[in-house]
């Protein structure tokens, strides 16, 4: 039952396989030390997933973020920030709950998504960032 729900979040039909085996991850892991350079000074739009390893909803969003990184590989940089290990930017950005996904463009936040969100909704936000 839970797998059907997760597949629906990912925008897939329940009977289809969601395997992403064999795909190399395009996600960049970012620390407080390199956040400025990697995210804020990026030449493309950036989707940043603020997460923690103990967070159940973060583990649900993780595979969706990995898929988005693959789907938008040459268009948008996809990054992850572990908020347990890197608190500075999470605090500065006012992140109060995780998972929080923030879309940055030209060094500015242009969209924010808090909680588990279907893949199709995230795609809409990323497509808007490409305009």
C-alpha positions as CSV (number, residue, x, y, z in Angstrom):
1,X,0.0,0.0,0.0
2,X,2.8,2.4,0.9
3,X,4.6,1.7,-2.3
4,X,1.5,2.6,-4.4
5,X,1.3,5.9,-2.5
6,X,5.0,6.6,-3.0
7,X,4.7,5.8,-6.7
8,X,1.8,8.2,-7.0
9,X,3.9,11.0,-5.4
10,X,6.6,10.3,-8.0
11,X,3.9,10.7,-10.7
12,X,4.0,7.0,-11.7
13,X,1.2,4.5,-12.1
14,X,1.1,2.1,-9.3
15,X,1.7,-0.9,-11.5
16,X,4.8,0.5,-13.1
17,X,8.3,-0.1,-11.8
18,X,10.1,2.9,-10.2
19,X,13.5,1.4,-10.5
20,X,16.3,3.8,-11.2
21,X,19.0,1.1,-11.0
22,X,22.0,1.8,-13.2
23,X,21.5,5.5,-13.3
24,X,24.3,7.6,-12.0
25,X,23.3,10.3,-9.6
26,X,23.6,13.9,-10.7
27,X,23.0,15.3,-7.2
28,X,25.7,17.5,-5.7
29,X,26.1,17.3,-1.9
30,X,26.7,20.8,-0.6
31,X,28.2,22.0,2.7
32,X,28.1,25.3,4.5
33,X,31.6,26.0,3.2
34,X,30.7,25.7,-0.5
35,X,27.0,26.8,-0.5
36,X,27.8,30.3,-1.6
37,X,29.9,29.1,-4.6
38,X,27.9,26.1,-5.6
39,X,24.3,27.4,-5.1
40,X,24.3,31.2,-4.9
41,X,26.9,31.8,-7.6
42,X,25.6,29.1,-10.0
43,X,25.2,30.0,-13.6
44,X,22.0,27.9,-13.8
45,X,18.9,27.5,-11.6
46,X,19.5,25.3,-8.6
47,X,17.1,23.0,-6.7
48,X,18.4,22.5,-3.1
49,X,17.0,19.7,-0.9
50,X,17.4,20.5,2.8
51,X,17.2,17.1,4.5
52,X,18.4,14.9,7.4
53,X,19.1,11.2,7.5
54,X,16.7,10.5,10.4
55,X,13.8,12.3,8.6
56,X,11.2,9.8,7.2
57,X,9.6,12.3,4.7
58,X,13.1,13.3,3.5
59,X,13.8,9.6,2.7
60,X,10.5,9.6,0.7
61,X,11.5,12.8,-1.3
62,X,15.1,11.6,-1.8
63,X,14.4,9.3,-4.8
64,X,12.2,11.9,-6.4
65,X,15.0,14.4,-6.1
66,X,17.4,11.9,-7.6
67,X,15.1,11.4,-10.6
68,X,14.8,15.2,-11.1
69,X,18.5,15.5,-11.1
70,X,18.7,12.9,-13.9
71,X,15.7,14.4,-15.8
72,X,17.0,18.0,-15.6
73,X,20.7,17.1,-15.7
74,X,21.8,19.6,-18.3
75,X,19.3,22.3,-17.3
76,X,19.2,22.7,-13.5
77,X,21.8,21.8,-10.8
78,X,20.3,19.6,-8.1
79,X,21.9,19.8,-4.6
80,X,21.3,18.4,-1.2
81,X,22.2,19.9,2.2
82,X,22.3,17.7,5.2
83,X,20.9,20.1,7.9
84,X,22.3,18.0,10.8
85,X,25.8,18.6,9.5
86,X,25.3,22.1,7.8
87,X,23.1,24.3,9.9
88,X,24.3,27.8,8.8
89,X,22.4,28.3,5.6
90,X,19.3,26.4,6.8
91,X,19.1,28.8,9.7
92,X,19.8,31.9,7.5
93,X,17.0,30.8,5.1
94,X,14.5,30.2,8.0
95,X,14.1,26.5,7.4
96,X,11.9,25.3,10.2
97,X,10.9,21.9,8.8
98,X,12.4,19.3,6.5
99,X,12.3,18.3,3.8
100,X,12.4,21.8,2.4
101,X,13.2,22.2,-1.3
102,X,14.3,25.7,-2.5
103,X,14.7,26.8,-6.1
104,X,17.4,29.4,-6.6
105,X,18.0,31.5,-9.7
106,X,20.7,34.2,-10.0
107,X,21.5,33.7,-6.4
108,X,17.9,34.4,-5.2
109,X,15.2,32.1,-3.8
110,X,12.4,32.0,-6.3
111,X,10.4,29.1,-4.9
112,X,10.1,27.0,-1.8
113,X,8.4,23.7,-1.2
114,X,8.0,22.2,2.3
115,X,7.1,18.6,2.9
116,X,6.5,15.6,0.6
117,X,5.4,16.9,-2.8
118,X,4.4,14.9,-6.0
119,X,7.1,14.8,-8.7
120,X,4.8,16.5,-11.2
121,X,4.4,19.5,-8.9
122,X,8.1,19.8,-8.5
123,X,8.6,19.5,-12.3
124,X,6.2,22.5,-12.7
125,X,8.3,24.6,-10.4
126,X,11.5,23.6,-12.1
127,X,10.0,24.3,-15.5
128,X,9.0,27.8,-14.3
129,X,12.6,28.4,-13.2
130,X,13.8,27.7,-16.7
131,X,11.8,30.5,-18.2
